[in-house]
């Protein structure tokens, strides 16, 4: 192993909260939210621009894909600390240390279950065995890396005397950050505030480390509990974009960041987050994983700043502060939409795409700009909805693309014919019948791609106004035991539905290719 490397920062002031983003690790564990290594790199770039302090990239011992993602991210991302998760096992730690070799500021995040329920039924270990495992792992890792975070899995359901004992031992062994997860979202704000207050006041060496909170949302309290932990002395908060994560998800980054910003005088704490990047980063994640947030989602939902009530609208016209506690532009919603046209240059198009959450390299930008110029020959102005439609096919890697389609409905039975361009550029055409035009369309797409998807829900709505309006289709489908979300946009709602179906199918095919590559790498 190499000599110790340090990325541990000096103790931050009481008002500065470190944002530990685990979208790429814990968030990705949410059903239907998996990402390929190139997609993780795209997301990591956005997180770095957002200004997060730590990016947890994955769990290297669990998959080749996570190791590849860490290698890609480590070679490029130079701002935030880059962390990986590891069990308290030497083999896992060795794998994680190798994955971190390219990182400029590496962190090893080790964890072990500490609650009586986990000790008895998951680990089948005694208190002393768990404590020894934690100490031995931290001491071993400390020989090779300086920045070590230690997590007590299910910490909020751990006996307080044992929690204090384990944390004290971890600090003595060399941990620099102590994370107390509310693994199943069980605790309450008052309880978790007290847990942190007593840990910091009573555990020897507490002044030498940063205490961290990691709260799940099973009871809808993840953000409230994280804020209470900060009141109790936590100076790092672990969260995900859009709150994605296992079961009901994690603390939503955009919500806790804006709570600290808007109520700064109350919490006397803030983050280093570049808040105008919140909405673009949220929208980028929605596109990468195909999972839109609900329209009334705080901060980043489409209705977060919408006012329909006449009384509310009247108040807003008089003074924005009557019904708004933050400005839309402060979190990344455009205060006015930029309209592009035939005289707009590459820089203007790139700037607008970035504001919408699209990050393109030079080659991708060149292709999209050519499509933009072609669209300008057909219409006078190009709106945000038009740009989003242009980006519909701009996924990571190649996939099936819709070349043409015809749908007819003759009463009791409908038929659809689709022509696709497959990943190798060959044309594939199939015809199918169904109980309605959408059912027939999806049957034809399944026949053409060989991907079978069971439709769970299907929603359509309009984006934009008047003749510039486009239809957006959102669908939830099941493939095997997994559920996926797809989104498509077009002036034709049936075509938007086809694009939403292909959004899921192409993501599945990319995952299959990634799994095949992993098997070859480990063979």
C-alpha positions in Angstrom: 0.0 0.0 0.0 1.0 3.6 -0.5 2.0 6.0 2.3 -0.8 7.8 4.1 -2.5 10.6 2.1 -4.5 13.3 3.7 -7.7 15.1 2.5 -9.1 15.8 6.0 -10.0 19.5 6.3 -9.3 21.5 9.4 -12.1 21.8 11.8 -14.8 24.0 10.3 -16.4 26.8 12.2 -19.6 26.1 14.1 -21.7 27.8 11.4 -20.3 25.9 8.4 -22.1 22.7 7.5 -20.3 20.2 5.2 -22.6 18.7 2.6 -21.9 15.0 2.0 -23.7 14.0 -1.2 -24.5 10.3 -1.5 -26.7 10.4 -4.6 -24.2 8.1 -6.5 -24.1 5.5 -3.7 -27.1 5.5 -1.3 -29.3 7.3 -3.8 -28.5 4.8 -6.6 -29.8 2.0 -4.3 -33.3 3.2 -4.9 -35.2 0.9 -7.3 -34.9 2.1 -10.9 -32.2 4.7 -10.0 -29.1 2.9 -11.1 -26.6 4.7 -13.3 -23.8 3.6 -15.6 -20.2 4.8 -14.9 -20.4 7.5 -17.6 -23.7 8.8 -16.2 -22.1 8.9 -12.7 -19.3 11.0 -14.1 -21.8 13.5 -15.6 -23.6 13.7 -12.3 -20.3 14.1 -10.4 -19.4 17.1 -12.6 -22.8 18.7 -11.7 -22.3 18.0 -8.0 -18.9 19.6 -8.1 -20.3 22.7 -9.8 -23.1 22.7 -7.2 -20.4 23.0 -4.5 -20.9 19.9 -2.4 -18.0 19.2 0.0 -17.9 15.4 -0.3 -19.2 13.1 -3.1 -19.7 9.5 -2.2 -19.2 7.7 -5.5 -20.1 4.1 -4.6 -19.3 0.8 -2.9 -16.3 -0.5 -4.8 -16.4 -4.0 -3.2 -19.9 -4.5 -4.4 -19.4 -4.2 -8.2 -17.0 -3.6 -11.0 -19.3 -0.8 -12.2 -18.7 1.1 -8.9 -15.0 0.7 -9.3 -15.1 2.0 -12.9 -17.2 5.0 -11.8 -14.7 5.9 -9.1 -11.8 5.6 -11.5 -13.6 8.0 -14.0 -14.6 10.5 -11.4 -11.2 10.3 -9.6 -9.3 11.2 -12.8 -11.4 14.3 -13.4 -13.0 15.7 -10.3 -10.6 17.8 -8.3 -12.7 20.0 -6.0 -14.7 18.0 -3.6 -13.5 15.1 -1.3 -14.2 11.8 -3.0 -15.4 9.0 -0.7 -16.2 5.4 -1.1 -18.1 3.0 1.2 -16.6 -0.1 2.7 -17.5 -2.7 5.3 -15.2 -3.2 8.2 -13.4 -6.0 6.3 -9.8 -5.9 5.2 -10.6 -7.2 1.7 -13.3 -4.5 1.3 -10.9 -1.8 2.5 -8.1 -2.9 0.2 -10.5 -2.8 -2.8 -11.7 0.6 -1.7 -8.2 2.0 -1.3 -7.3 0.8 -4.8 -10.4 2.5 -6.2 -9.4 5.8 -4.5 -5.9 5.9 -6.0 -6.8 8.5 -8.6 -8.6 10.8 -6.2 -6.9 14.1 -5.3 -8.7 14.2 -2.0 -9.7 10.7 -0.9 -11.9 9.6 1.9 -12.6 6.0 3.1 -16.0 5.5 4.7 -16.2 2.4 6.8 -19.3 1.2 8.6 -20.6 -1.6 10.9 -24.0 -2.3 12.5 -24.2 -1.4 16.2 -27.9 -1.8 17.2 -28.9 -4.9 19.2 -31.3 -5.9 16.4 -28.6 -5.8 13.8 -26.0 -7.4 16.1 -28.3 -10.3 16.9 -30.0 -11.0 13.6 -27.7 -9.6 10.9 -24.1 -10.0 12.3 -24.7 -12.6 15.0 -21.9 -10.8 17.0 -21.5 -9.5 20.5 -20.9 -5.9 21.5 -17.2 -6.6 22.0 -16.9 -8.3 18.6 -18.5 -5.3 16.9 -16.2 -2.9 18.7 -13.1 -4.9 17.9 -14.1 -5.1 14.2 -14.5 -1.3 14.0 -11.2 -0.5 15.8 -9.1 -3.1 13.8 -10.5 -1.8 10.5 -9.9 1.8 11.3 -6.4 1.1 12.5 -5.6 -0.9 9.4 -7.0 1.7 7.0 -5.2 4.5 8.9 -1.9 3.1 7.7 -2.8 4.0 4.2 -5.2 7.0 4.3 -5.7 9.8 6.7 -9.4 10.9 6.0 -11.6 8.1 7.5 -15.3 8.4 8.2 -16.8 5.8 10.5 -20.6 5.1 10.5 -22.6 3.2 13.2 -25.2 1.6 11.1 -28.6 1.8 12.8 -27.0 4.2 15.3 -30.2 5.8 16.4 -31.5 2.5 17.7 -28.2 1.6 19.4 -28.0 1.5 23.2 -26.6 4.9 24.2 -23.8 3.5 26.4 -22.6 1.2 23.6 -22.9 4.0 21.0 -20.6 6.2 23.1 -18.2 3.3 23.7 -17.9 2.5 19.9 -17.6 6.2 18.9 -14.9 6.8 21.5 -13.0 3.8 20.3 -13.3 4.8 16.7 -11.9 8.3 17.4 -9.0 6.8 19.3 -8.3 4.4 16.4 -8.0 7.3 14.0 -11.5 8.2 12.5 -11.8 11.8 11.5 -15.6 11.9 10.9 -18.2 10.1 13.0 -21.5 9.5 11.2 -24.6 8.5 13.1 -27.2 7.1 10.6 -30.9 6.9 11.2 -30.8 3.9 9.0 -34.6 3.1 9.0 -35.9 6.6 9.5 -37.1 5.8 13.0 -36.0 8.7 15.2 -37.6 12.1 15.8 -36.0 15.6 15.9 -36.0 15.8 19.7 -34.4 12.4 20.0 -31.6 12.9 17.4 -30.8 16.4 18.8 -30.2 14.8 22.2 -28.1 12.0 20.7 -25.7 14.4 19.1 -25.6 16.8 22.1 -24.7 14.0 24.5 -22.1 12.4 22.1 -20.3 15.7 21.7 -20.5 16.6 25.4 -19.5 13.2 26.8 -17.3 11.2 24.4 -13.6 11.6 24.8 -12.0 13.1 21.8 -15.2 14.5 20.3 -13.6 17.8 19.8 -11.1 16.2 17.3 -13.7 15.0 14.8 -16.6 16.2 12.7 -19.9 14.7 13.6 -22.3 13.8 10.8 -26.0 12.9 10.4 -27.4 10.5 7.8 -31.2 10.4 8.0 -33.7 8.3 6.0 -37.2 9.4 5.2 -39.4 6.5 6.2 -41.6 8.7 8.5 -41.1 11.8 6.4 -38.7 13.3 8.9 -35.3 13.1 7.2 -34.9 16.8 6.7 -36.4 17.7 10.1 -34.1 15.2 11.8 -31.0 16.4 9.9 -31.8 20.0 11.0 -32.2 18.8 14.6 -28.9 17.0 14.4 -27.3 20.2 13.3 -28.8 21.9 16.3 -27.3 19.2 18.4 -23.8 19.9 17.0 -23.5 17.9 13.8 -21.4 19.7 11.3 -21.8 17.4 8.3 -25.1 16.3 6.8 -25.5 13.4 4.4 -28.1 13.8 1.7 -29.1 13.1 -1.9 -30.4 15.2 -4.8 -34.2 14.9 -4.9 -34.0 12.8 -1.7 -33.6 9.6 -3.7 -32.5 6.5 -1.8 -33.6 3.1 -0.4 -37.3 2.8 0.5 -38.7 6.3 1.2 -35.4 7.9 0.4 -32.8 10.2 2.1 -32.6 13.7 3.3 -33.2 15.9 0.2 -30.1 18.0 -0.4 -32.0 20.9 -1.9 -34.5 21.1 1.0 -31.9 21.1 3.8 -29.7 23.5 2.0 -32.5 26.0 1.5 -33.8 25.5 5.0 -30.4 26.5 6.4 -30.2 29.4 3.9 -33.7 30.8 4.4 -33.7 30.3 8.2 -30.1 31.2 8.7 -30.8 33.5 11.6 -32.6 30.6 13.4 -30.1 27.8 12.8 -27.0 30.0 12.7 -25.6 27.6 10.1 -25.1 27.6 6.3 -23.5 25.6 3.6 -21.2 26.4 0.7 -23.7 25.3 -1.9 -24.2 27.3 -5.1 -28.0 27.4 -4.8 -28.8 28.6 -8.3 -27.5 25.2 -9.5 -30.1 23.2 -7.4 -32.8 23.1 -10.1 -30.5 22.3 -13.0 -28.8 19.5 -10.9 -32.2 18.1 -9.9 -33.4 18.1 -13.5 -30.2 16.4 -14.7 -30.7 13.6 -12.2 -34.3 13.2 -13.2 -33.2 12.7 -16.8 -30.3 10.4 -16.0 -32.5 8.0 -14.0 -35.8 8.6 -15.7 -37.5 9.4 -12.4 -39.3 12.8 -12.3 -40.1 14.5 -9.0 -43.6 15.2 -8.0 -44.8 18.7 -9.2 -45.3 19.9 -5.6 -41.8 18.8 -4.5 -40.3 21.5 -2.3 -37.7 23.7 -4.0 -37.3 21.8 -7.3 -40.9 20.7 -8.1 -42.6 22.4 -11.1 -45.2 23.9 -8.8 -42.8 25.0 -6.1 -43.3 28.7 -7.1 -46.7 28.4 -8.8 -49.6 30.5 -7.6 -53.1 29.7 -8.9 -55.4 31.1 -6.1 -56.7 34.5 -6.9 -55.9 35.8 -3.4 -52.4 34.5 -3.7 -51.9 36.0 -7.1 -53.2 39.3 -5.9 -50.7 39.3 -3.0 -47.8 38.3 -5.2 -48.6 41.2 -7.6 -48.4 43.6 -4.6 -45.3 42.1 -3.0 -43.5 38.7 -3.7 -42.9 38.2 0.0 -46.6 37.7 0.8 -46.4 34.1 -0.4 -42.8 33.4 -1.3 -40.0 32.9 1.3 -37.3 32.5 -1.4 -36.9 33.7 -5.0 -37.2 31.2 -7.8 -33.9 32.4 -9.4 -32.1 31.7 -6.1 -32.6 28.0 -6.6 -32.2 27.9 -10.3 -35.7 28.5 -11.7 -35.3 31.1 -14.5 -36.9 34.5 -13.6 -37.6 34.9 -17.3 -37.2 32.4 -20.1 -34.5 33.1 -22.6 -35.8 32.8 -26.2 -33.3 31.6 -28.7 -33.5 32.0 -32.5 -31.6 31.7 -35.8 -29.1 34.4 -34.7 -28.2 32.7 -31.4 -24.7 31.4 -31.2 -23.2 28.2 -29.7 -22.3 30.0 -26.4 -25.9 31.1 -25.9 -27.2 27.7 -26.6 -24.7 26.1 -24.3 -25.5 28.5 -21.5 -29.2 27.8 -21.8 -28.6 24.0 -21.9 -26.5 24.3 -18.7 -29.2 26.3 -17.0 -31.6 23.4 -17.9 -29.2 20.9 -16.4 -27.5 19.6 -19.6 -23.7 19.3 -19.5 -22.3 18.5 -22.9 -18.8 17.9 -24.2 -17.5 19.6 -27.4 -18.6 16.8 -29.7 -22.1 16.5 -28.1 -22.6 20.3 -28.2 -21.6 20.4 -31.9 -24.3 17.8 -32.7 -27.0 19.5 -30.7 -26.1 22.9 -32.1 -26.5 21.5 -35.6 -30.0 20.2 -34.7 -30.8 23.6 -33.1 -29.8 25.5 -36.3 -32.0 23.1 -38.3 -34.9 23.7 -36.0 -34.5 27.4 -36.4 -35.2 27.0 -40.1 -38.6 25.6 -39.2 -39.7 28.0 -36.5 -38.9 31.6 -35.5 -38.0 31.0 -31.9 -36.7 28.0 -29.9 -37.9 27.8 -26.3 -36.8 25.7 -23.3 -39.3 23.0 -24.2 -37.8 22.8 -27.7 -34.3 22.4 -26.3 -35.5 19.7 -23.9 -37.0 17.9 -26.9 -33.8 18.2 -28.8 -32.0 16.6 -25.9 -34.5 13.7 -25.7 -32.2 11.3 -27.5 -29.0 12.6 -25.9 -28.5 9.7 -23.4 -25.3 8.1 -22.4 -24.3 5.5 -25.0 -26.1 4.4 -28.1 -29.6 3.0 -28.1 -32.7 2.6 -30.2 -34.0 5.7 -31.9 -37.4 6.4 -33.3 -37.3 6.8 -37.1 -41.0 6.8 -37.8 -44.3 5.6 -36.5 -48.0 5.2 -37.6 -50.9 4.5 -35.3 -54.5 3.8 -36.3 -57.5 3.2 -34.1 -60.5 1.5 -35.7 -62.8 1.2 -32.8 -62.3 -2.1 -30.9 -58.7 -2.7 -31.9 -55.8 -0.3 -32.7 -52.6 -1.0 -34.6 -49.2 0.6 -34.6 -46.2 0.3 -36.9 -42.8 1.6 -35.6 -39.5 1.9 -37.5 -36.4 2.2 -35.2 -32.7 2.6 -35.7 -31.0 0.1 -33.6 -27.7 0.7 -31.7 -25.7 -0.5 -34.8 -27.6 1.9 -37.1 -29.8 -0.8 -38.7 -33.5 -0.2 -39.3 -36.0 -2.4 -37.5 -39.7 -2.3 -38.2 -42.6 -4.0 -36.4 -46.4 -3.9 -36.4 -48.6 -4.8 -33.5 -52.2 -4.5 -32.3 -53.6 -3.5 -28.9 -56.7 -2.4 -27.0 -55.9 1.3 -27.8 -53.3 3.3 -29.7 -50.8 3.5 -26.8 -51.2 -0.2 -26.0 -50.5 -1.1 -29.7 -47.6 1.3 -29.8 -45.9 -0.2 -26.8 -46.5 -3.7 -28.1 -44.8 -2.8 -31.4 -41.9 -1.2 -29.5 -41.5 -4.4 -27.4 -41.4 -6.5 -30.6 -38.8 -4.3 -32.2 -36.5 -4.0 -29.3 -37.0 -7.4 -27.6 -37.5 -5.6 -24.3 -40.7 -6.6 -22.4 -42.0 -3.9 -20.0 -45.2 -4.1 -17.9 -46.9 -0.7 -17.7 -47.7 0.4 -14.1 -48.8 4.0 -14.7 -49.0 6.4 -17.6 -49.4 10.2 -17.4 -49.4 13.0 -20.0 -49.4 16.8 -19.6 -48.6 19.9 -21.6 -45.4 21.8 -21.4 -45.4 25.4 -22.6 -48.3 27.6 -23.9 -50.3 28.0 -27.1 -48.8 26.8 -30.3 -45.4 26.3 -28.7 -46.8 23.7 -26.3 -45.4 20.2 -26.2 -46.7 17.0 -24.7 -44.7 15.3 -22.0 -45.4 11.6 -21.3 -44.3 10.0 -18.0 -44.6 6.3 -17.5 -43.8 3.8 -14.8 -43.0 0.3 -16.0 -41.9 -3.0 -14.4 -39.2 -5.2 -15.8 -38.7 -8.3 -13.7 -38.6 -7.3 -10.1 -37.5 -3.7 -10.9 -39.5 -0.6 -11.6 -38.4 2.2 -13.9 -39.6 5.6 -14.9 -39.4 7.0 -18.4 -40.0 10.5 -19.9 -40.6 11.7 -23.4 -41.4 15.0 -25.0 -42.8 15.9 -28.4 -45.4 18.1 -30.1 -47.3 14.8 -30.7 -48.4 13.0 -27.5 -48.2 9.6 -29.1 -44.7 10.2 -30.2 -43.9 11.5 -26.7 -45.2 8.2 -25.3 -42.9 6.2 -27.7 -39.9 8.3 -26.6 -40.8 7.7 -22.9 -40.9 3.9 -23.6 -37.6 4.0 -25.4 -36.1 6.0 -22.6 -36.6 3.0 -20.3 -35.7 0.4 -22.9 -32.4 2.1 -23.7 -31.5 2.4 -20.1 -32.1 -1.3 -19.6 -30.0 -2.2 -22.6 -27.1 0.0 -21.2 -27.3 -1.8 -17.9 -27.2 -5.1 -19.6 -24.0 -4.1 -21.5 -22.5 -2.8 -18.3 -23.3 -6.1 -16.5 -21.8 -8.1 -19.4 -18.6 -6.0 -19.3 -18.4 -6.6 -15.6 -18.7 -10.3 -16.0 -15.9 -10.3 -18.7 -13.7 -8.2 -16.4 -14.1 -10.7 -13.5 -13.9 -13.9 -15.6 
